[in-house]
Amino acid sequence: MVKLSTDPATRFRTALALADAGIEMMRAQIMRKEPSLTPKQVQARLNKWLRQRPGAESGDGPGIMRQK
């Protein structure tokens, strides 16, 4: 069994590392699906996905709604 840290700073760094890993996995998937895309096009698709993925349409958490 894995013992999770209770230190908030460690937990936050772990959460950020997991988020980064997920973004890189999506970047790899985009590149694998369409290998002819330029790096700029891949980044544009990734940015679009980050804004429109399920659950992110209005932002990732409660708070002030941003105008589109």
NORRA-V22076 format. One record per helix or strand of 3 or more residues. SS is the DSSP state (alpha for helix, beta for strand). FROM is the first residue (numbers start at 1). LEN is the number of residues. Records with the same first field share a line. If there is no record, write none. Layout:
BEGIN
SS: FROM-LEN + FROM-LEN
END
This chain:
BEGIN
alpha: 8-26 + 39-14
END
